[in-house]
């Protein structure tokens, strides 16, 4: 199962699974930089991870500027 979490504030506890932080894929989140490729890379990486659950984490206090994204199962 793939969870995409869009949040400003949240306490995240994951007992099993993997968390992919979109900033580790090059997303800047400053509201100016175009983050589509980095966000898509994070979503694609999540799809290719065999262990579940996978959480794609958008850190709080960031403004991600993006075009269309594809989320596949």
Secondary structure as UniProt FT lines:
FT   STRAND          2..6
FT   STRAND          18..21
FT   HELIX           22..25
FT   STRAND          30..34
FT   HELIX           36..47
FT   STRAND          54..58
FT   TURN            60..61
FT   STRAND          63..65
//
